[in-house]
Amino acid sequence: MVRVDKTLKEVMEEKPASRWDPDYWHPKYEEILSQVKNGIDLIPLINILKEEIIAPDHVRASKGEKIGSSFSYEYRTLKDLLFTGLNYASTNYCSDNAGERLQRTSLRVDDILFAGSGIGAIGRIGIVEKLSAKKSCVGDLFILRSPSVDPFYLHIYLLTVFGQSQIEKIFHGIQSAKISTKEILAIKITIVSDKIQKNIKSEYKKMSAYHDKAMEGKKKSDEAAYKKNIEVAEKMLKDLIVRTEAVIRGERKDVI
């Protein structure tokens, strides 16, 4: 595919040495962002984070670190990023030496977890709504912390077609299934009003109540309760994403 909407100079400025996948250049990605309503700000993620992204690391057997059920540090990984929220029904733990070395990844409420590598990782996002009394650390996930926008809005935005298409584009532009801090920081974020952000958070919280019920059902091996509540949560979240996309396109004024 030959680009006709960019000059050679513009193409070369996008570091083509790391962009050999032709799908990266597909015009659909720019067309999606062009749907953002005039007057809605669209700025790089780097401009709305108050703290640096915490880059991923993981438990290392070479250092004598271990994963198991008898340790004191909760160890959150890709498996914990369910569509409707974190997996509270099944938790991995890691040894104290691993948890202490990974202390910089200790979780806080409202942290956004971003999958940057691994099979099935593309577009996997999670938000920390609550913490147990246990100490915690994270393996192979980026942590986005303290955005100047509501973290629940940022989370939902990254799940919309506007966020997911940019993440997909980045993964198409690299040879291995990994994404870098620099690439995440370049993702363009649309900024809607504080009122809309507040309503998105409120709607998300309604959905997450069903997610929590599903996790409780899973813990108790009550598959009927799990299935009933997770299906409701998934439907509510998909609907919230669609309504958020409509607001960003200017097709509706708010999500409620």
N, C-alpha and C positions, 0 to 999 in steps of 0.2 A: 504494500500500500504506500502510495506517495502522498505526502502532505502537500496540499495546495493552499492551506490557510496560514502557513508559517513560512517565513523566509529561511534560507539555509543558516543565516547568522542566528536566528532565534532558536532553531533546532539545536545547533551546536552549543549554545549557551546552556542547554538543559543536560549537559554531560552525557552525550550519547554512548560513551564507552560503557556505561552501566545500564543502558536502556536499549538493549538489542531486541527485546521481545516486541514484535510489531503491534501486539495488543495495547502496549503502553501508549502508542500514538493514536489510538482510535479516537476519532472526534466526538464519540458519544460522551466521553468524560467531560469535555468542555461544554457540550450541549446541555448536560444535566445542570451544571452550575449556572448556565445562562438563564435558567428558569427562575432564579432567585428574583423576587419582586424588587423593582427599583425602589431605592430608599432604605432597603435593609442592608446593614453593614456586612461586609464579607472580609474577614481579616485572618491572618495566619494564627494558628494556635499559640505560637510562641509569644504573641502579643497579649494573650489573656491568661497566661499561667504566672502566678506570683512566685512559684518555686520551680526549680529545675525538675525535669522528668527524672524519676529514679529508674535507672537502666536495670535490666534483668540479670539475675545470677541464679544459681541453683545449688542444691545439696551436692557435694562432691565426695564420692567414695574414696578418691585418691587422698583426701585429707582426713580420712577416718570418720566422715560424716555419714549418718544413716537416716533412713525413713522407716517409721514403724508406728504402732498404735500405743506404745508405752511411754512415749516421750512427752515433754511439756510444751513444746512450741507447735502451734498450729502452722501447717505448711500449705499455703494456697497455691494452686497451679492451674494450668489450662482446664483441667477437668472440672474445676469449680465454677467456670464461667458458663452457667446455664442461660438460656435466652431470657428468662424472666427474673433472674437474680442469682445470687451466689448459692452454691450447693451447701446448705446447712445440715443436710441429712447424713453426709458421709465426709469426714474430715481426715486428711493425712496429718501426721505429726513428724517432726524431725528432731534429731539429737540436739542437746544443748550446745555442743560446739558449732553445729551448723547454724542454729538460731542466733547465737552470739555473733558469728561472723557476718550473718545476713541482717544484723540489727537495723541497718539503714532502711530495710524494706518493711519494718514493723508497721502494720496497718493502722490507719486512722479512719474514723467515720467520714464518709463523703469522698474517700479516695476512689479514683476510677482506675480499673485494671484493664490493661490493653494487651491483647495477645500479639506478639511480634514474630513468633516462629512456631513451627510445628505443623503436623498434619491436621487439617481442619481449623487452622488458627485464623484464617483470613476473616476479618470483621468481627471477631469475638471480643466483646466488651462487657465489663461488669462494674457495678458500683457497690461500695461497702456501706450498707445501711446500719449495721449494728456490729458490735464486737463482743466476743465472749470475755470471760475474766482471764482467759489464758493469754500468754504471750504469743506473738504471731510473726511470721515472715513469709516471703513470697518467692516462688521459683519460676523463672522463665517468663515473667510478665512485667511489662512496664507499669509504673505507677504515675498517673497524672494527678497532681495535688494542687489544691488552693487556686482554682480558676477564678477570674474576676466575674464570671457569669455563674449562675446557679449550677452546681455540679450535676443535678438531675437533668437540667436542660442540656448540658453538654453531653451527658450520657445518651440521652434520647437523640440528640442531633447526630451523634456518631453512628446511631442505628438507622437513621433515615437514608434514603437513596443518595442524599447530598454527601453524607459522611462515608457511607459504605462504598460508593463509587470511587472516591478518592483513595480509600484504603486498597480497594481492588486494583486500581491503576498502579499504585506503588508496588504491590506484589508482582504485577505483570512486568514491571520495569527492572527487576533484579533476577539474577540467575538462580540464587538459592531462596528457599522459602523463609526469608528473614526480612525484617524491616528495621531501620535505624532510628535513633533518636532524632536526628536531623530531618528525616523524612516525615516523622510524626509531627514535628513542630511546624512543618510547612503546610499541614492540612488546613484548608480554609474553612473558617467557622462563620456561620451567619448569626448575627446578633439581633434578637427580637426584644421587645419591650420587657421590662421587669415584671409587669403584670402577667404577660403570657408565660414567662419563665416560671412564675409562682404557680400558675394554673397547671402547667405541665408537671411540676413536682407533685401537686395535689392529686392529679390523676394517676401519676405513677404510684403514689403511696396506696391508693385504692387497689390498684392491681397487685402490688406487692403483698397485700394482706392475704390474697389467695395463694400467692407463691409460698408464703410462710406456712399456710395450712397444708399445702402440698408437701412441703418438706417435713412437717410433723407426721403426716401420713406415711411418708417414706421411712422415717425413723422407726415407726411402729409396725412396719411391714404391712400397712393397710393400703394395698394397691388401689382399691376402689376409691378411697379418699384422695390418694395421690393423683390418680388420673382425673377425677372430677375437678379438683381445684387447679391442677396445672393447665388443663384445657381452658378453663375460664381465664386464668392469668394470661395465657398465650394470646387468646382472642382479644382481651383488653389491651395488651401491650401493642399488638399489631394495629389495632384501631387507633391508639394514641399516636403511633408513628405516622400513620396515614394522615391523621388530623394535623400533626405538626408539619408534615410536608406541605399540606394544603395552605397552612398559614405562611410558610416560607415562600410559596409561589404567589401569594396574594389572593388565593381562592376563598379564604375565609379569614375572619378577623381574630379568632381565638380558638383554642382547642376545646372550649366548653360552650 
